[in-house]
């Protein structure tokens, strides 16, 4: 229903929206831009999320944020008043750790990223190495003297505020060995934070690593459907009765399409309805996967159709 | 003559090579990999370069190295015994400075790169700003508090061993203003230094900047024919009687093709004859510009045809 039609739910008869909503047994919400902005909950989001649960639906939070663990994400949500357990949270760092665990990976994982990645690896019994050095001598000397751990079998690159040239060289040097698995947490390169200000995401460091090594990472965050595999494989959710709520086209809406979920775009985050209209007008068939099924200004706007 | 045929000059009759050589009034040599490796001259290169000059040809050195000035490059060459003046040296940093000077650029240039870029800008009367900070607070705070100089009208990104997240954010933030000119020194992302070791070049940081800002730089080093414009525009050289000697396909050989020079690949640097053969066998017409006209194992091998 409404497949890639970008249907504005506020313009439909309430009964029609209620009928559509009744088809969902599970709802997966992106975190930042849907439930909250950094440390501020988005109006009505908490109430709506909790009501979805109370009404008998399975509710999940999914995020490409690799800085914190699933437990920390659940704790953050609980601080806002959201009812959620760790087991209902999926993050890109867990996705990477889970990928290696499923492969029964026995070597060490070298991480250029945030602590969430290390913590999730540890919880799944995978030994991880961290890089925190700086380039304190000429690069030529640094590279010549560089010692690499022969037990490293995978490299994971995520968002890293401490990214520098020494880290680029060391991480890239591991990747020159084609036997080493190359994983990325997500492709987001820039996060607008308003006032024409932009924060750097993992995609920028991955681009540098790709140019340096000629290798492309397997990116395990959204829109890779691997992110949802723990829920789909275990039978916790069925794609056809699952709704994905998100604020970004390249990650959330693309992810929903990749997973066979229905999708709801909310206007409280990164992308705007204008951007969706542009994609529709362009008519590029490759971009069709980015077009949301439905639209609401925010998650809070869903509540009126639920009560 | 020999246009994109990858002719091995050692396999031709000497008289034929001598005749070919007699058509050149000017010879332009790449530096690293052709004349020297870091601090070691390549066998026979100095003698050959000097003989080319003694025999009445105009000789030049061209390099994408933006770390040093033209004068420093000339001094380095002189230390090896090469006869050359600053006015016969072209570098990618000079190329960037010259581009802005020709445009009569009146604002400030913001540089994320090495000191050669600043020095060349200064010599052409262009005020430059340098960034040397580190990210010492959470990125969110750093970005929110970031102050940008409104007089900056151009950003130049080159190889920078001190590259870090704060520099990426500040430089990228200037580039969010589409009126600011975005220049890059060169696209080389990796420099093999033997023993499976690789140094990082400007291309890797440019890739991060491109992913972060969505903007592509105008890259003014080789293979951009702009590099040769001071020589061509002034009439110092004529393309049809100029030979370019280089060791890289993507930069040197592509540059020669872009400029209408004849090209000689030497095997003493980055690329190998095997890589050229692969390109020829693939038969991709887009890659034809990378195929050298002629080949010799090193510049020193040219001497026997000259004497």
Interface residues (C-beta under 8 A of the other chain):
Chain A: X38 X135 X138 X139 X140 X143 X144 X146 X160 X161 X162 X163 X164 X165 X168 X169 X172 X173 X176 X189 X190 X193 X195 X196 X197 X198 X199 X200 X203 X204 X205 X206 X207 X208 X209 X210 X211 X212 X213 X214
Chain B: X38 X135 X138 X139 X140 X143 X144 X146 X160 X161 X162 X163 X164 X165 X168 X169 X172 X173 X176 X189 X190 X193 X195 X196 X197 X198 X199 X200 X203 X204 X205 X206 X207 X208 X209 X210 X211 X212 X213 X214
